Amino acid sequence: MSAAEAGGDSTPRPGVWVALAAALVVTFLAAVSLAGTVLAVAGTGLLGAGAIHDSRRGRRLGALALLSAVLLGAYGGLPVRVVLLGVVGVFVAYDAAARATSLDRLVPAAETARFELLASGRIAVVAGAVAGVGYAAYRLSVGSVPPTGVALLVVGSFLSILALR
């Protein structure tokens, strides 16, 4: 149960706002087809609802829908850099939402804005570095790898990082 549901402050944590901002960026990046746009908008809504109402399933389904929209955009012809930026945005959004709900559950009255913003910044830097390695691999292969393959390489790297977390 979140602090807002328990009768506390109804203002969402800063991590929720970071998650929604990142999800909206992903939505704009993935909006190359009607199906991609619908998936991204649904993912943003599910991720936001999951963050506000402390639903792990909602956050995961939202992140999966956002990631699917980005991969659909890669299949639809998005440039590799945009695909990688979208994948990074999905992971920043998911991590910020998960962290915000964890903090809301553990320390509902604590002021954690600085911590949440710094943690999201660190995730963005690490995710950007992994995406940069994926882009370098793509460029070194002289473009023979499709953008979807590069996106899946980055997704696999992030899933490995999350599994070790």
N, C-alpha and C positions, 0 to 999 in steps of 0.2 A: 504494500500500500504506500502510495507516495504521500509526501507531506501535505500536498493540497487536498488529497482525499481524507486525510486524518484531521482536517479542520485547521491546518496551518496556513501558511502563506500560499496564495494561489498563483504566484509568479513562478514560471518555470526557471530552472537553473540555467546558467549561461551555457552549459554544455548542450542543452536542448536547442537553444538558439543557434549554436555552432552547427549542430547536426542538421537542423532545418536549412540553414544557409548553404551548407555543403550539398545537401540533397537537392536544393533548388538549382544550384550550379550544374549538378549532374543532369537534372531534368532539362535544362536549356541545352546542354551539350548533346544529349541523346535524342533530342526532338527532331530527327531527320525523317521519321515516318510516323504515320498515325499510330501504329502498334507500339513503337518505341515511346512515343509521347504518352500514350495511355499507361504503359507499364511504369514509366518514370513518375507520372503524377500519382498513380496508385502506390508506388513505392514510397514516395515522399509522405503521403498521407499515413500509410501504415507505420513507417519509421517514426513519424511525429507522434502518432497515437500510442505507439509502443513505448516511446520515451516518456510521454506525459503520464500514462496510466501504468507504467512499470510492467509491460508485457514483453517478455523475452521473445515469444513467438511473433508478436507484431514487429519488433525491431528486426528480427531475422528475416521475416517475410518481406519487409520493406526493403532491406538491403539486397535481398535476392532479386526482387523486382527491379531495383535500380541497376544492379549489375547486369541483369538480363537485358535491360533497355540499352545499356552501353554496348554490350556484345552484339545486340541486334543492330545498333548503329554502326559498329565495325563491319558487320556483314553488309550493311547498306552503303558503305563507302566513306565512312568518316575517316579523316586522316589519322595516322598512327598516334601523333602527339595528342590529338583531341581524345582518342580512345583511352590513352594512358592517363590523361588528366581526369577523365571521367572515372576510371577505376580508382585512382587515388582519392577522388571526391567521395566515392562510395565507402571506402575504408575509413576516411576521416569522419564521415557522417555516422557510420555504425559505431565506431569507437567512442565518439563524443556522446552519443545517445546512451550507450551502455554505461559509460562512466558516470553520466549525470544521474541515471536511475540508481546506480550503486551508491553514489554519495548521498542521494536523497533518502535512501533506505537506511544507510549506516549513520549518517550525521545530518539529520534533517534541518537543524537550525544553524549549522556552521556556514560561515562565509567562505566559499571555495572558488570564487570566480577566477582568481589569479591562477590557482592550481589547474582548473579545468582548461583555461585558455592556453597555458603553457603545455599541458599534456597534449592538447589537440595540435598545437604547433609542432611538438616533437613527432607526433604520428605523421603529420603532413610532411615533415622533413625526411623521415625514414621511408615513408611511402614514395615520396618523390625520388629518393635515391634509388630505390628498387625499380621504379619506373624508368629512371635514367639508364640503369643497367640494361633493362629490357629494350629500350630505344637504341642504345649503343649496339646491342646484339642484332637488332633489326637493320641498322645502318651498315654494320660490318658484313651482313649477309647480302648486301647490295639489293635490298628490297625483295628478295625472293620469298620471304616469309610473309604470309598474309597478315594484315593488322589483327585479325581475330586470333591468330596464333600467338602474336606478341601479347595481346591482352590476356590470353589464357596462361601464358608464362608468368605474367605479373600476378594474376589471381592465384596461381599455384604457390608462388613465393609468399604472398600474404597469408594464405591459408597455413603454410608451414610455420610462419611467424606466430600466427594466432594459436596454433596447436602447441607451440613451445611456451606460450605465455602463461 
